[in-house]
Amino acid sequence: MYNVIGNLIVLWREAWLKPLYDSDIGSDFCNFCKRRFNELDFVTSCEFCEIGIIHTTCSDKHILNSHKKEILNKIESQRDRRLHDYQ
């Protein structure tokens, strides 16, 4: 477990928008919640496993629940990197 007293760890996700069609992603459904994608939805994939295309909100839940060890390793490896001015 990662214990930090007096500090809050916030994970910054670098995001960019790329319009995709359902034929591009090969599915009409989120592989996490199994709900159909809406006409306009934010989607992503997991950088730690091959779950496939999932809602961005589902990705947050999936990664925090299924990849805690990988997150902690990433936090340690990125700890000393400075943020860009826009971050």
Secondary structure, DSSP 4 states (H G I P E B T S, - for coil): ----SS----PPPP-------HHHHT-SB-TTT-PBP-SS--EE--SSS---SEEHHHHHHHHHHH-HHHHHHHHHHHTTPPPPTT-
